[in-house]
Amino acid sequence: MVRELSGIHEKVSFEANRSILLHLNHESESYDTHWHTAGEIIMPITNSYSVVVSGQTYELQERDIFFIPPGELHQLISRPNGLRLILMFDTTPISVMRDASTISVVPLQPILISPNHYSEIHEASVRLLNQMIEEENDSTQPLRQSMMYSYLIQFFVQLGRLHARKDLLFPDVRTNKQMEYFDKMNTVVNYINNNYTENITLEKMASLAGFSKFHFSRLFKQFTDQSFYAYLNQRRVKAAETLLLNPTLSITDVALQSGFSSISTFNRVFRAAKECTPSEYKAYHQHQGKRIKMT
């Protein structure tokens, strides 16, 4: 697996006709704070492994699973020996799934799946990842990438179904109202996903859902695990990442086409999310980065 690093930004290059990179890593090398546009799943197979996200350290034991969403700053701390699964993948097919916005919300947050966290789906998730390893290793099978992605979709569908349990999302809401609240938040998230370039405000979305802005803010945080404006800005930054790869678009063009009302706001929000300016991000993709090979 070849990975390019420039500063704290890592570029993951998928080979032709591939959208998943699966690697069984046994190196003792650690990785300083960085981020990438690919999603990443880590599962220690032998020995432990540490992941630091937003200042919080997660000590992964054998068969623990940790998902790192695209754009999330993180640090990886290895042990002198051990083996772990490293899975890098394009999250686009997951984030645009139309049947339930809860699935598209899930890949936006770091997730630990272990016997103590998301225990309901831990064993099934381990089995899916092991099936992906078997598929990758069986060179006699056609459509291996498609089969591996089908396992990955199942992985996130499990998470989405668990997240969609109304009693978990809105535990303080009467049972006969939980489905109504779920449908309303689902409508709001779908609206944001499809219209993030517009002038979307908290008041407008609260009105769409039929709640006061204070009640709406609390429900939205329960539904997405983010504040309304954090979610909206994250959607816009992800759109900007793609637009910045287009050499014909100026920074102003990218800002407007991704929903930001001003260059200053765009620079501030993008830098807070990526620890680099839009101009620096764009410049990186116009030059060859330093190449790091993982064997």
C-alpha positions in Angstrom: 0.0 0.0 0.0 1.5 3.4 -1.0 0.4 6.4 1.0 1.6 10.0 0.3 2.1 12.4 3.2 2.5 16.2 3.0 2.4 17.9 6.4 -0.6 16.4 8.3 -2.5 15.5 5.1 -2.2 12.0 3.8 -3.3 11.2 0.3 -4.6 7.6 -0.2 -4.4 6.5 -3.8 -6.7 3.8 -4.9 -5.6 1.5 -7.7 -7.6 1.3 -10.9 -11.0 -0.4 -10.4 -10.5 -0.5 -6.6 -12.2 1.5 -3.9 -10.9 -0.5 -1.0 -7.3 -1.1 0.3 -6.9 -3.9 2.7 -3.6 -4.4 4.5 -2.5 -6.7 7.3 0.0 -4.5 9.0 2.7 -5.9 11.4 5.1 -2.9 11.5 6.0 -1.3 14.7 6.0 2.2 13.1 3.6 4.8 14.6 2.0 7.6 12.7 1.9 11.2 13.9 -1.3 13.3 13.7 -2.7 13.3 10.2 -5.9 13.0 8.2 -7.1 11.7 4.8 -10.2 11.7 2.7 -10.6 7.9 2.9 -12.4 6.2 5.7 -10.3 3.8 7.8 -11.1 0.8 9.9 -8.6 -0.8 12.2 -8.9 -4.1 14.0 -5.9 -5.5 16.0 -5.6 -9.3 15.4 -2.7 -9.9 17.8 -1.5 -7.5 20.5 -3.1 -4.1 21.1 -3.0 -0.8 19.2 -3.7 2.8 20.1 -5.6 5.5 18.2 -5.8 9.1 19.3 -8.7 11.2 18.0 -9.5 14.7 19.2 -7.2 14.3 22.2 -8.9 11.1 23.3 -6.9 7.9 23.3 -8.5 4.6 22.4 -6.7 1.5 23.6 -7.7 -1.2 21.1 -7.5 -4.8 22.2 -7.5 -7.8 20.0 -10.7 -8.0 17.8 -11.8 -4.4 18.8 -12.8 -2.4 15.8 -12.3 1.3 15.3 -13.7 3.4 12.5 -12.0 6.7 11.6 -14.2 8.9 9.3 -12.8 10.9 6.4 -11.2 14.2 7.4 -10.7 13.2 11.1 -7.3 14.2 12.6 -5.9 11.1 14.3 -2.6 9.5 15.5 -1.7 5.8 15.4 0.5 4.3 18.1 1.9 0.9 17.4 3.4 -1.8 19.6 6.9 -3.4 19.1 5.1 -6.4 17.6 1.6 -7.4 16.6 -0.7 -7.7 13.6 -3.7 -5.6 12.8 -6.1 -5.1 9.9 -5.9 -1.7 8.2 -8.8 -1.0 5.8 -8.9 2.2 3.8 -12.0 2.9 1.6 -14.0 5.4 -0.3 -17.0 6.4 1.8 -19.0 8.0 -1.1 -21.2 5.0 -1.8 -22.2 4.8 1.9 -22.7 8.5 2.4 -25.1 8.9 -0.5 -27.3 5.9 0.3 -30.9 7.1 -0.1 -32.9 4.6 1.9 -32.1 6.1 5.4 -30.2 9.1 6.4 -29.1 7.4 9.6 -26.7 5.3 7.5 -25.2 8.5 5.9 -24.9 10.0 9.4 -23.0 7.1 10.9 -19.7 7.4 8.9 -19.3 11.0 10.2 -18.1 10.1 13.7 -15.3 7.9 15.1 -16.8 4.6 16.3 -15.4 2.0 18.6 -17.0 -1.5 18.3 -16.0 -3.9 21.1 -17.5 -6.2 23.7 -18.3 -3.1 25.7 -19.3 -0.6 22.9 -21.9 -1.5 20.3 -21.7 -5.0 21.8 -24.9 -6.0 19.9 -23.1 -6.0 16.6 -19.5 -6.7 17.7 -19.3 -10.4 16.8 -21.1 -9.9 13.5 -18.7 -7.0 12.6 -15.7 -9.1 13.3 -17.0 -11.8 11.0 -17.6 -9.3 8.2 -14.1 -8.0 8.4 -12.7 -11.6 8.5 -14.7 -12.3 5.4 -13.1 -9.3 3.7 -9.7 -10.7 4.6 -10.6 -14.1 3.1 -11.9 -12.4 0.0 -8.8 -10.3 -0.5 -6.6 -13.4 -0.1 -8.5 -15.5 -2.6 -7.1 -14.5 -6.0 -9.2 -17.1 -7.8 -12.5 -15.3 -7.3 -13.8 -12.7 -9.7 -15.5 -9.5 -8.5 -13.5 -9.6 -5.2 -13.7 -5.8 -4.8 -17.5 -5.9 -5.2 -17.9 -8.6 -2.7 -15.6 -6.8 -0.2 -17.7 -3.7 -0.6 -20.9 -5.7 0.0 -19.4 -6.7 3.3 -18.5 -3.1 4.1 -22.1 -2.0 3.3 -23.4 -4.7 5.7 -21.0 -3.4 8.3 -22.5 0.1 8.1 -26.0 -1.1 7.7 -25.7 -2.9 11.1 -24.5 0.4 12.6 -27.3 2.3 10.9 -30.0 0.0 12.1 -28.7 0.2 15.7 -28.5 4.0 15.4 -32.0 4.1 14.0 -33.5 2.5 17.1 -35.9 5.3 18.3 -35.6 4.3 21.9 -31.8 4.9 21.8 -32.1 8.1 19.8 -34.8 9.8 21.8 -34.9 8.0 25.2 -36.8 10.8 26.9 -39.6 11.0 24.3 -42.8 9.1 24.7 -42.9 5.8 22.8 -45.8 6.9 20.6 -43.9 10.0 19.5 -40.5 8.4 18.8 -41.3 7.4 15.2 -42.7 10.9 14.5 -39.5 12.5 15.8 -37.3 10.1 13.9 -39.1 10.8 10.6 -38.8 14.6 11.1 -35.1 14.4 11.9 -34.7 12.1 8.9 -36.4 14.7 6.7 -34.1 17.5 8.0 -30.9 15.5 7.5 -31.9 14.6 3.9 -32.7 18.2 3.2 -29.3 19.3 4.4 -27.5 16.6 2.4 -29.3 17.7 -0.7 -29.3 21.5 -0.2 -26.2 22.4 1.8 -25.2 25.0 -0.9 -28.3 27.1 0.0 -28.6 29.5 2.9 -29.7 27.0 5.5 -30.4 28.3 9.0 -31.2 26.7 12.3 -34.5 28.6 12.4 -35.5 27.3 8.9 -34.7 23.7 9.7 -36.5 24.0 13.1 -39.6 25.3 11.2 -39.3 22.4 8.7 -39.4 19.9 11.6 -42.1 21.8 13.4 -40.2 22.5 16.6 -38.8 25.5 18.4 -35.2 26.1 17.6 -34.2 25.1 21.2 -36.1 21.9 21.1 -34.9 21.2 17.6 -31.2 21.8 18.5 -31.4 19.2 21.3 -33.2 16.6 19.1 -30.8 17.2 16.2 -27.8 16.6 18.5 -29.3 13.3 19.7 -30.0 12.2 16.1 -26.5 13.1 14.6 -24.3 13.4 17.7 -23.4 16.8 16.4 -24.7 20.3 16.7 -26.7 21.6 13.7 -24.1 24.0 12.5 -21.3 21.5 13.0 -23.1 19.0 10.8 -23.8 21.6 8.1 -20.2 22.9 8.1 -18.9 19.3 7.9 -21.1 18.6 4.8 -19.8 21.8 3.2 -16.2 21.1 3.9 -16.5 17.7 2.4 -18.0 19.2 -0.7 -15.2 21.8 -0.8 -12.5 19.0 -0.6 -13.7 17.6 -3.9 -14.1 21.0 -5.6 -10.6 22.1 -4.5 -9.2 19.3 -6.7 -10.6 21.0 -9.8 -7.7 23.2 -11.1 -10.1 25.5 -13.0 -12.0 26.7 -9.9 -10.7 29.5 -7.8 -11.0 29.5 -4.0 -13.9 31.9 -4.3 -15.7 29.6 -6.7 -15.2 26.7 -4.3 -16.4 28.6 -1.3 -19.6 29.7 -3.1 -20.3 26.3 -4.7 -19.9 24.5 -1.4 -22.3 26.8 0.4 -20.1 29.3 2.3 -21.3 32.9 2.1 -17.8 34.5 2.3 -14.2 33.7 1.8 -13.4 34.6 5.5 -16.0 32.1 6.8 -14.8 29.4 4.3 -11.1 29.9 5.4 -12.0 29.8 9.1 -14.2 26.7 9.0 -12.0 24.8 6.6 -8.8 25.5 8.6 -10.6 24.5 11.9 -11.6 21.2 10.3 -8.3 20.4 8.4 -5.6 22.5 10.1 -4.7 24.0 6.7 -6.2 26.7 4.5 -8.1 25.9 1.3 -5.2 27.4 -0.7 -2.7 25.0 1.0 -5.0 22.1 0.4 -5.3 23.0 -3.2 -1.6 23.5 -3.6 -0.8 20.1 -2.1 -2.8 18.4 -4.8 -1.0 20.2 -7.5 2.4 18.9 -6.4 3.8 15.4 -5.7 3.8 14.7 -2.0 6.4 12.7 -0.1 5.8 9.0 -0.6 5.6 6.6 2.2 5.3 2.8 1.5 3.7 0.5 4.0 4.8 -3.1 3.5 
